């Protein structure tokens, strides 16, 4: 079931993040380091704005809305949701402006308006996409996840290229398609706004479940993004822009790769819990964790190896020296962090102990801040990235240890060991690279060949190390929705 759902969710998890990744590269050719730093900070700040204002409701939705199985309870939820979205939009406006004032060297009314428009439309769209995911409405989820990033990036590029290479031009371009998508989602999902729709019991339950996640998420954001703020205030806005390229690309790639498999995973574990099957829920988390590691390990190792070619080919010259040094570190940090967020931390959501996530994120944030500060003092911008990576690693170790002790989280060490062997085979072939001399004059072709060869070697090694699963996956009709097909997929996932 996990494999089938993962494939169905794949378009949303590929095309949206891919456009964001391309945008992060392309902006280096059109924006000055200072402007790039402001733009990427606003994009990152929107995540914090969402966490503080709306994530509590989204997490409650993912965890519980599937249990609202009668018309009366569904109506109760819909009435409350519209009011929550309106109040959250007001909060997002204030939060976005406050964060912009803290970092923007040159604050302007147009930049403020663009920041608010982007933050509000992105946050509301993100929530409605999660509601669609909770109901397994994959088509709606795909539209919500891709319309803004794809069309928004296209319009943002047009605005920056034709009007002015400033952050507000890009933000207005990103916001416009999001607003259109939001209007469609609002109508398609039946959102209603009633001022007298306050439902104390429902809101209280959602706050009780979600507020610890808000605190944990805000602290986690500090851990993931404190390097930007520390570099700006200890160095300069230009330095923040320089380090933001490598750090942002590595983090974004890791998150995008992780979402390839995580969008479908957690709702399946929740279904087991609703059915009273604790062991089945833990096994589902273990299977999704193995699949997550199977995509993150080769992606991270591959990015570290091809980073020099990728940076020299894609990044503007003024950003290259720092990006060359920071990108491999960020790739490792992003891979490590996503294993925690999308595997170990899922157990606290599943077993309704979201308060524990606060402790993990607080430890991680403190370690990252200390690491960034010390690293920046000792080795400059590269040292700041190395310190952040060490801090994130400490958070991961603590999170997995806690999840195993508190909830009995099943870490699939045997499967992860085989994945490591397959990744090692890929790395060995890529480092050998006998074709590089022949393709030395063709940088794009050489990079594509290296990526293709790495993927082929990894898949071949995985197939050799998992013969039983390969045999099961080769059976016809695997993705058919019938009972036999679902049973076959389940057997593959648990091996």
Buried (B, 14 or more C-beta within 10 A) or exposed (E): BBBBBBEBBBBBBBBBBBBBBBBBBBBBEBBBBBBBBBBBBBBBBBBBBBBBBBBBBBBBBBBBBBEBEEEEEEEBBBBBBBBBBBBBBEBBBEBBBEBBEEBBEEEEEEBBBBBBBBBBBBBBBBBBBBBBBBBBBBEBBBBBBBBBBBBBBBBBBEBBEEEEBBBBBBBBBBBBBBBBBBEBBBEBBEBEEEEEBEBEEBBEEBBEBBBBBBBBBBBBBBBBBBBBBBBBEBBBBBBBBBBBBBBBBBBBBBBBBBBBBBBBBBBBBBBBBBEEBBEBBBBBBBBBBBBBBBBBBBBBBBBBBBBEBBBBEBBBEBBBBBBBBBBBBBBBBBBBBBBBBBBBBBBBBBBEBBEBBBBBBBBBBBBBBBBBBBBBEEBBBBBBBBBBBBBBBBBBEBBBEBBBEEBEBBBBEEBBEBBBBBBBBBBEBBEEBEEEEEBEEEEEEBBEBBBEBBBEBBEBBBBEBBEEBEEBBEEEEBEEEEEEBBEBBBEBBBE
